[in-house]
């Protein structure tokens, strides 16, 4: 896979997120990007993922995952995909790479974008892994209150332990239960939340 940062600068990704920032959603997206990077790095230590280009694609997806709220909160995932595919800041990005970015960002809810079927089994598997990480990361700050701090992540014996500080641990636990299903399926790793 191509590296998205060969075609777009991180500043352009942030400019796009700022352009469509409603209700301070950019703060949430930055937090989710941070969580996603930490989870990716922990998985990468154990060779579950390879390639910085996948981490960069995940990072951009996390920063942009809620831009569709600018159009409408309902079905914002679909709107996110549309914005990414039409955004002028991404004109230099090859279509397939931009399409992958839009699929990952647009699939952070309960449904995976049906366009994923356009790709071969290996590419589809890699995209699903990135979607799974994004979903878990989004669940950790799903209230958008920004009061969740990720203290530590450990991968041990097929369990990903996520140690967090939060006032909303009960809500995070419930959301994480729903949004970690794909993660557990793709990595054969169970996600466990631990309160610090």
Backbone as JSON, one array per atom type, in Angstrom:
{
  "sequence": "XXXXXXXXXXXXXXXXXXXXXXXXXXXXXXXXXXXXXXXXXXXXXXXXXXXXXXXXXXXXXXXXXXXXXXXXXXXXXXXXXXXXXXXXXXXXXXXXXXXXXXXXXXXXXXXXXXXXXXXXXXXXXXXXXXXXXXXXXXXXXXXXXXXXXXXXXXXXXXXXXXXXXXXXXXXXXXXXXXXXXXXXXXXXXXXXXXXX",
  "N": [[0.84, -1.19, 0.0], [0.39, 2.28, -0.64], [1.92, 5.14, 0.94], [0.06, 7.48, 2.61], [1.06, 9.93, 3.43], [2.86, 10.6, 1.51], [1.45, 11.96, -0.31], [-0.24, 13.82, 0.83], [-0.05, 16.36, 3.28], [0.19, 16.24, 6.84], [-0.73, 18.57, 7.98], [-2.62, 19.42, 6.11], [-4.55, 17.51, 6.45], [-5.4, 18.11, 9.04], [-6.32, 20.72, 8.51], [-8.52, 20.15, 6.93], [-10.11, 18.75, 8.77], [-10.54, 20.85, 10.59], [-11.96, 22.59, 8.96], [-14.44, 21.36, 8.76], [-15.25, 21.27, 11.35], [-17.52, 20.93, 13.89], [-19.28, 21.72, 16.84], [-16.96, 21.43, 18.43], [-15.8, 19.01, 17.61], [-13.36, 18.32, 16.6], [-11.53, 18.23, 18.7], [-12.26, 15.82, 19.92], [-11.68, 14.08, 17.79], [-8.9, 14.3, 17.62], [-8.18, 13.19, 20.05], [-9.12, 10.56, 19.7], [-7.47, 9.83, 17.58], [-5.01, 9.78, 18.88], [-5.44, 7.67, 20.73], [-5.86, 5.56, 18.9], [-3.37, 5.41, 17.64], [-1.76, 4.58, 19.79], [-2.86, 2.05, 20.36], [-2.42, 0.77, 17.91], [0.42, 0.79, 17.88], [1.0, -0.87, 20.05], [-0.06, -3.32, 19.18], [1.55, -3.66, 16.94], [4.04, -4.14, 18.05], [3.93, -6.81, 18.63], [3.81, -7.92, 16.18], [1.3, -7.96, 14.89], [0.52, -6.15, 13.05], [1.89, -4.5, 10.19], [4.06, -2.07, 8.78], [4.46, 1.38, 8.46], [2.92, 2.9, 6.83], [0.32, 1.95, 7.08], [-0.26, 2.75, 9.67], [-0.18, 5.51, 9.34], [-2.34, 5.89, 7.6], [-4.41, 5.05, 9.27], [-4.18, 7.02, 11.24], [-4.88, 9.38, 9.8], [-7.51, 8.67, 9.15], [-8.68, 8.56, 11.68], [-8.49, 11.24, 12.49], [-10.28, 12.37, 10.75], [-12.71, 11.07, 11.09], [-15.24, 11.93, 12.04], [-16.04, 14.1, 10.49], [-18.26, 14.2, 8.89], [-20.37, 14.98, 10.45], [-20.68, 17.64, 10.07], [-22.39, 17.91, 7.92], [-24.63, 16.35, 8.68], [-25.58, 14.9, 11.74], [-26.92, 12.45, 11.92], [-26.37, 9.52, 10.17], [-23.71, 10.27, 9.79], [-21.39, 8.92, 9.19], [-21.58, 8.09, 6.51], [-21.64, 10.61, 5.33], [-19.12, 11.48, 6.06], [-17.5, 9.83, 4.48], [-18.21, 10.8, 1.95], [-17.3, 13.51, 2.1], [-14.52, 13.13, 2.37], [-13.9, 11.91, -0.09], [-14.51, 13.97, -1.84], [-13.06, 16.18, -1.05], [-10.99, 18.98, -1.61], [-8.4, 19.28, -0.58], [-7.37, 16.76, -0.77], [-6.87, 16.12, -3.38], [-4.5, 15.33, -4.66], [-4.06, 12.81, -3.74], [-3.9, 9.44, -4.65], [-6.7, 7.76, -6.17], [-7.49, 5.15, -5.17], [-6.2, 4.97, -2.68], [-7.31, 7.19, -1.37], [-9.93, 6.33, -1.38], [-9.74, 4.08, 0.28], [-9.08, 5.4, 2.69], [-11.5, 6.79, 3.06], [-13.27, 4.66, 3.42], [-12.34, 3.45, 5.81], [-12.58, 5.6, 7.71], [-15.33, 6.12, 7.38], [-16.48, 3.83, 8.34], [-16.54, 3.63, 11.07], [-18.7, 3.37, 12.71], [-21.46, 1.16, 13.35], [-21.69, -0.26, 10.99], [-19.89, -1.68, 8.27], [-18.56, -0.11, 5.45], [-19.94, -0.88, 2.33], [-18.38, -0.76, 0.05], [-16.0, -1.93, 0.6], [-15.96, -4.42, -0.39], [-14.93, -4.24, -2.92], [-12.27, -4.78, -2.89], [-9.43, -7.06, -2.81], [-9.02, -10.11, -0.88], [-6.83, -9.91, 0.94], [-6.29, -7.1, 1.1], [-8.76, -6.24, 1.98], [-8.83, -7.46, 4.5], [-6.77, -6.07, 5.83], [-7.84, -3.47, 5.82], [-10.13, -3.91, 7.38], [-8.93, -4.48, 9.84], [-7.85, -1.99, 10.49], [-10.19, -0.48, 10.65], [-11.33, -1.78, 12.83], [-9.56, -1.08, 14.92], [-9.97, 1.69, 14.92], [-12.67, 1.79, 15.7], [-12.58, 0.77, 18.35], [-10.96, 2.74, 19.52], [-12.56, 5.02, 19.17], [-14.7, 4.33, 20.8], [-13.62, 4.66, 23.33], [-13.74, 7.38, 23.83], [-16.39, 8.04, 23.39], [-18.4, 9.65, 24.39], [-17.57, 12.15, 23.86], [-16.7, 13.92, 25.73], [-14.16, 14.23, 26.49], [-12.92, 13.4, 28.8], [-11.51, 11.12, 29.24], [-8.63, 9.39, 29.95], [-6.06, 7.61, 28.57], [-4.13, 5.44, 30.13], [-2.43, 3.21, 29.98], [-1.57, 0.5, 27.8], [-1.68, -2.91, 27.35], [-0.69, -5.88, 25.79], [-1.33, -9.08, 26.33], [-1.27, -12.58, 26.39], [-3.35, -13.0, 24.41], [-5.14, -10.99, 25.11], [-6.1, -7.64, 25.07], [-5.38, -5.24, 27.19], [-6.75, -2.34, 28.3], [-6.02, 0.39, 30.07], [-7.67, 2.88, 31.71], [-8.47, 6.23, 32.81], [-11.4, 7.68, 33.84], [-14.51, 9.48, 34.15], [-16.72, 8.35, 33.17], [-16.77, 5.52, 33.12], [-18.56, 3.34, 33.09], [-20.26, 3.84, 30.88], [-18.35, 3.84, 28.86], [-17.46, 1.21, 29.01], [-19.79, -0.2, 28.19], [-20.09, 0.78, 25.55], [-17.66, 0.01, 24.45], [-17.9, -2.75, 24.57], [-19.75, -3.22, 22.5], [-18.41, -2.09, 20.29], [-16.04, -3.45, 20.04], [-16.28, -5.9, 18.87], [-15.63, -6.45, 16.12], [-12.88, -6.02, 16.27], [-12.04, -8.1, 17.98], [-12.7, -10.22, 16.37], [-11.06, -9.83, 14.08], [-8.42, -9.81, 15.08], [-8.29, -11.9, 16.85], [-8.15, -11.37, 19.54], [-9.14, -10.51, 22.75], [-10.71, -7.63, 24.13], [-10.14, -5.8, 27.0], [-11.21, -3.62, 29.49], [-9.75, -1.61, 31.94], [-10.05, 0.1, 34.93], [-8.26, 2.86, 36.19]],
  "CA": [[0.0, 0.0, 0.0], [1.08, 3.56, -0.69], [1.87, 5.94, 2.17], [-0.77, 8.68, 2.37], [1.84, 11.14, 3.66], [3.58, 10.95, 0.29], [0.52, 12.7, -1.17], [-0.92, 14.88, 1.59], [0.64, 16.69, 4.53], [-0.66, 16.13, 8.03], [-1.39, 19.88, 8.17], [-3.8, 19.46, 5.24], [-5.56, 16.65, 7.09], [-5.96, 18.92, 10.13], [-7.09, 21.82, 7.91], [-9.81, 19.58, 6.51], [-10.88, 18.5, 9.99], [-10.96, 22.16, 11.11], [-12.95, 23.14, 8.03], [-15.73, 20.72, 9.04], [-15.36, 21.15, 12.8], [-18.76, 21.4, 14.52], [-19.39, 21.35, 18.25], [-15.63, 21.05, 18.91], [-15.59, 17.6, 17.32], [-11.95, 18.12, 16.3], [-10.87, 17.8, 19.94], [-12.54, 14.39, 20.04], [-10.96, 13.36, 16.74], [-7.48, 14.27, 18.0], [-8.07, 12.21, 21.13], [-9.29, 9.23, 19.09], [-6.24, 9.56, 16.81], [-3.99, 9.42, 19.86], [-5.76, 6.32, 21.21], [-5.65, 4.62, 17.8], [-1.92, 5.25, 17.47], [-1.23, 3.77, 20.89], [-3.31, 0.67, 20.16], [-1.67, 0.27, 16.75], [1.81, 0.55, 18.27], [1.05, -2.06, 20.92], [-0.26, -4.49, 18.31], [2.69, -3.76, 16.05], [5.14, -4.73, 18.82], [3.76, -8.26, 18.59], [3.71, -8.28, 14.75], [-0.06, -8.09, 14.38], [0.4, -5.2, 11.95], [3.18, -4.1, 9.66], [4.07, -0.93, 7.87], [4.08, 2.69, 8.97], [1.89, 3.46, 5.95], [-0.99, 1.62, 7.64], [-0.46, 3.61, 10.84], [-0.47, 6.84, 8.83], [-3.71, 5.84, 7.08], [-5.27, 5.01, 10.46], [-4.11, 8.34, 11.86], [-5.72, 10.3, 9.01], [-8.91, 8.23, 9.3], [-9.15, 8.96, 13.01], [-8.64, 12.7, 12.52], [-11.4, 12.76, 9.89], [-13.83, 10.13, 11.18], [-16.53, 12.57, 12.35], [-16.27, 15.33, 9.72], [-19.59, 14.14, 8.3], [-21.33, 15.67, 11.33], [-20.87, 18.97, 9.49], [-23.57, 17.81, 7.07], [-25.74, 15.86, 9.51], [-25.14, 13.9, 12.72], [-27.47, 11.18, 11.47], [-25.63, 8.98, 9.02], [-22.51, 11.07, 9.56], [-20.35, 8.08, 8.6], [-21.76, 8.19, 5.05], [-21.24, 11.96, 4.96], [-17.66, 11.51, 6.21], [-16.95, 9.23, 3.27], [-18.45, 11.75, 0.84], [-16.41, 14.66, 2.26], [-13.14, 12.71, 2.07], [-13.76, 11.66, -1.53], [-14.69, 15.22, -2.6], [-12.27, 17.26, -0.47], [-9.94, 19.51, -2.48], [-7.09, 19.05, 0.04], [-6.92, 15.4, -1.05], [-6.86, 15.92, -4.84], [-3.26, 14.67, -5.09], [-4.04, 11.44, -3.23], [-4.46, 8.49, -5.63], [-8.09, 7.42, -5.87], [-7.64, 3.95, -4.34], [-5.77, 5.32, -1.33], [-8.35, 8.07, -0.82], [-11.1, 5.47, -1.18], [-9.46, 3.3, 1.5], [-9.23, 6.37, 3.78], [-12.94, 7.06, 3.26], [-13.9, 3.44, 3.94], [-11.97, 3.3, 7.22], [-13.23, 6.67, 8.48], [-16.77, 6.0, 7.27], [-16.95, 2.56, 8.92], [-16.28, 3.6, 12.51], [-19.95, 3.06, 13.41], [-21.74, -0.27, 13.44], [-21.68, -0.89, 9.67], [-18.72, -1.53, 7.41], [-18.93, 0.39, 4.13], [-20.05, -1.99, 1.37], [-17.33, -0.65, -0.97], [-14.85, -2.76, 0.97], [-16.04, -5.62, -1.23], [-14.2, -4.0, -4.16], [-10.86, -5.11, -2.7], [-9.12, -8.47, -2.65], [-9.13, -10.6, 0.5], [-5.74, -9.38, 1.78], [-6.51, -5.67, 1.33], [-9.97, -6.15, 2.8], [-8.45, -7.84, 5.86], [-6.01, -4.96, 6.42], [-8.79, -2.38, 6.06], [-10.97, -4.29, 8.53], [-8.12, -4.34, 11.05], [-7.77, -0.56, 10.8], [-11.54, -0.1, 11.09], [-11.51, -2.33, 14.17], [-8.8, -0.23, 15.85], [-10.66, 2.98, 15.0], [-13.89, 1.61, 16.49], [-12.21, 0.67, 19.77], [-10.47, 4.06, 19.92], [-13.72, 5.91, 19.24], [-15.5, 3.93, 21.97], [-12.98, 5.16, 24.55], [-14.17, 8.77, 24.04], [-17.64, 8.15, 22.63], [-19.26, 10.72, 24.9], [-16.96, 13.41, 23.38], [-16.47, 14.82, 26.86], [-12.71, 14.36, 26.58], [-12.45, 13.17, 30.16], [-10.9, 9.8, 29.31], [-7.18, 9.36, 29.76], [-5.54, 6.27, 28.36], [-2.92, 5.38, 30.95], [-1.53, 2.14, 29.58], [-2.13, -0.57, 26.99], [-0.84, -4.11, 27.39], [-1.16, -7.05, 25.05], [-0.83, -10.28, 27.01], [-2.07, -13.81, 26.29], [-4.54, -12.76, 23.58], [-6.0, -9.96, 25.7], [-5.62, -6.27, 25.01], [-5.83, -4.55, 28.4], [-6.73, -0.88, 28.14], [-6.14, 1.02, 31.39], [-8.14, 4.25, 31.51], [-9.05, 7.07, 33.86], [-12.57, 8.35, 33.27], [-15.71, 9.63, 34.97], [-17.8, 7.63, 32.49], [-16.27, 4.17, 32.86], [-19.68, 2.45, 32.79], [-20.67, 4.09, 29.5], [-17.27, 3.4, 27.99], [-17.5, -0.25, 29.03], [-20.89, -0.65, 27.34], [-19.79, 1.12, 24.15], [-16.53, -0.81, 24.05], [-18.43, -4.11, 24.34], [-20.35, -3.25, 21.17], [-17.51, -1.69, 19.22], [-14.83, -4.28, 19.99], [-16.59, -7.19, 18.24], [-14.81, -6.59, 14.92], [-11.49, -6.11, 16.72], [-11.82, -9.45, 18.49], [-12.8, -11.12, 15.21], [-9.93, -9.65, 13.17], [-7.13, -10.08, 15.7], [-8.41, -13.01, 17.81], [-7.72, -10.8, 20.82], [-10.23, -9.94, 23.52], [-10.42, -6.3, 24.67], [-10.56, -5.66, 28.39], [-11.07, -2.27, 30.04], [-9.37, -1.58, 33.36], [-10.11, 1.45, 35.5], [-7.08, 3.22, 36.97]],
  "C": [[0.88, 1.24, 0.0], [0.95, 4.27, 0.66], [1.13, 7.24, 1.87], [0.03, 9.97, 2.55], [2.78, 11.47, 2.5], [2.74, 11.85, -0.62], [-0.2, 13.86, -0.47], [-0.14, 15.1, 2.88], [-0.33, 16.57, 5.68], [-1.39, 17.44, 8.29], [-2.64, 20.01, 7.32], [-4.93, 18.59, 5.8], [-6.22, 17.43, 8.23], [-6.77, 20.1, 9.59], [-8.48, 21.34, 7.48], [-10.69, 19.33, 7.73], [-11.39, 19.81, 10.59], [-12.06, 22.78, 10.26], [-14.35, 22.61, 8.34], [-15.98, 20.52, 10.53], [-16.68, 21.76, 13.29], [-18.78, 20.9, 15.95], [-18.06, 20.8, 18.82], [-15.31, 19.57, 18.69], [-14.11, 17.3, 17.03], [-11.18, 17.69, 17.55], [-11.05, 16.3, 20.16], [-11.73, 13.6, 19.01], [-9.47, 13.25, 17.05], [-7.27, 13.24, 19.1], [-8.17, 10.79, 20.58], [-8.04, 8.86, 18.29], [-5.11, 9.13, 17.73], [-4.21, 8.0, 20.38], [-5.46, 5.29, 20.14], [-4.16, 4.36, 17.57], [-1.32, 4.38, 18.55], [-1.62, 2.3, 20.75], [-2.55, 0.04, 19.0], [-0.24, -0.1, 17.15], [1.95, -0.68, 19.16], [0.87, -3.34, 20.1], [0.96, -4.72, 17.42], [3.91, -4.37, 16.74], [5.11, -6.25, 18.72], [3.51, -8.76, 17.17], [2.29, -8.58, 14.28], [-0.3, -7.19, 13.18], [1.8, -4.88, 11.44], [3.01, -2.85, 8.8], [3.58, 0.37, 8.48], [2.99, 3.31, 8.11], [0.49, 3.12, 6.44], [-1.29, 2.49, 8.87], [-0.84, 5.02, 10.39], [-1.9, 6.93, 8.28], [-4.72, 5.82, 8.23], [-5.32, 6.38, 11.13], [-5.0, 9.35, 11.12], [-7.2, 9.95, 9.14], [-9.48, 8.68, 10.63], [-9.39, 10.47, 13.08], [-9.89, 13.14, 11.75], [-12.7, 12.0, 10.16], [-15.2, 10.77, 11.45], [-16.82, 13.83, 11.53], [-17.66, 15.36, 9.09], [-20.67, 14.77, 9.17], [-21.6, 17.08, 10.84], [-22.12, 19.0, 8.63], [-24.79, 17.42, 7.9], [-25.21, 14.8, 10.46], [-25.67, 12.52, 12.37], [-26.73, 10.75, 10.22], [-24.34, 9.74, 8.75], [-21.37, 10.24, 8.97], [-20.39, 8.17, 7.07], [-21.31, 9.57, 4.56], [-19.71, 12.14, 5.07], [-17.0, 10.96, 4.96], [-17.07, 10.2, 2.09], [-17.47, 12.92, 0.91], [-14.99, 14.27, 1.89], [-12.95, 12.53, 0.57], [-13.83, 12.94, -2.35], [-13.73, 16.33, -2.18], [-11.09, 17.67, -1.37], [-8.54, 19.31, -1.9], [-6.51, 17.68, -0.29], [-6.87, 15.09, -2.56], [-5.63, 15.16, -5.32], [-3.18, 13.21, -4.64], [-4.63, 10.5, -4.29], [-5.83, 7.98, -5.19], [-8.22, 6.23, -4.93], [-7.27, 4.24, -2.89], [-6.8, 6.21, -0.64], [-9.62, 7.27, -0.52], [-10.93, 4.63, 0.08], [-9.61, 4.18, 2.75], [-10.7, 6.6, 4.09], [-13.67, 5.85, 3.82], [-13.6, 3.27, 5.42], [-12.7, 4.33, 8.07], [-14.75, 6.51, 8.5], [-17.35, 4.73, 7.87], [-16.75, 2.49, 10.43], [-17.54, 3.36, 13.34], [-20.2, 1.56, 13.42], [-21.68, -0.99, 12.1], [-20.37, -0.64, 8.93], [-19.21, -1.12, 6.03], [-18.9, -0.75, 3.11], [-18.99, -1.91, 0.27], [-16.09, -1.46, -0.62], [-14.8, -4.03, 0.13], [-15.3, -5.45, -2.56], [-12.75, -4.47, -4.09], [-10.66, -6.62, -2.52], [-9.09, -8.84, -1.16], [-8.06, -9.99, 1.41], [-5.95, -7.9, 2.11], [-7.72, -5.47, 2.23], [-9.64, -6.45, 4.26], [-7.69, -6.7, 6.56], [-6.92, -3.77, 6.72], [-9.67, -2.67, 7.28], [-10.21, -4.18, 9.85], [-8.05, -2.86, 11.47], [-9.12, -0.02, 11.27], [-11.76, -0.56, 12.53], [-10.78, -1.5, 15.22], [-9.49, 1.11, 16.02], [-11.92, 2.86, 15.84], [-13.59, 1.53, 17.98], [-11.77, 2.03, 20.29], [-11.61, 5.06, 20.08], [-14.58, 5.6, 20.46], [-14.92, 4.49, 23.27], [-13.33, 6.62, 24.85], [-15.5, 9.02, 23.34], [-18.56, 9.24, 23.14], [-18.79, 12.1, 24.43], [-16.73, 14.4, 24.52], [-15.0, 15.01, 27.16], [-12.16, 14.12, 27.97], [-11.9, 11.76, 30.34], [-9.41, 9.94, 29.05], [-6.74, 7.91, 29.64], [-4.18, 6.2, 29.05], [-1.91, 4.35, 30.45], [-2.29, 1.14, 28.71], [-1.15, -1.73, 27.04], [-1.49, -5.2, 26.57], [-0.51, -8.27, 25.68], [-1.81, -11.43, 26.82], [-3.4, -13.6, 25.57], [-5.6, -11.86, 24.22], [-5.32, -8.61, 25.53], [-6.22, -5.55, 26.21], [-5.65, -3.05, 28.2], [-7.03, -0.26, 29.5], [-6.51, 2.49, 31.19], [-8.54, 4.9, 32.83], [-10.23, 7.77, 33.21], [-13.68, 8.44, 34.3], [-16.85, 8.78, 34.42], [-17.43, 6.18, 32.2], [-17.39, 3.19, 32.49], [-20.14, 2.6, 31.34], [-19.61, 3.62, 28.51], [-17.27, 1.87, 27.88], [-18.59, -0.78, 28.09], [-20.6, -0.39, 25.86], [-18.66, 0.23, 23.62], [-16.97, -2.25, 23.78], [-19.0, -4.23, 22.95], [-19.33, -3.03, 20.06], [-16.24, -2.53, 19.12], [-15.06, -5.63, 19.3], [-15.72, -7.42, 17.0], [-13.34, -6.76, 15.28], [-11.18, -7.55, 17.15], [-11.86, -10.47, 17.36], [-11.55, -11.03, 14.34], [-8.59, -10.06, 13.78], [-7.12, -11.33, 16.58], [-7.85, -12.61, 19.17], [-8.94, -10.2, 21.49], [-9.79, -8.59, 24.09], [-10.98, -6.23, 26.07], [-10.23, -4.26, 28.89], [-10.73, -2.37, 31.52], [-9.39, -0.13, 33.82], [-8.88, 1.69, 36.37], [-7.51, 4.08, 38.13]]
}
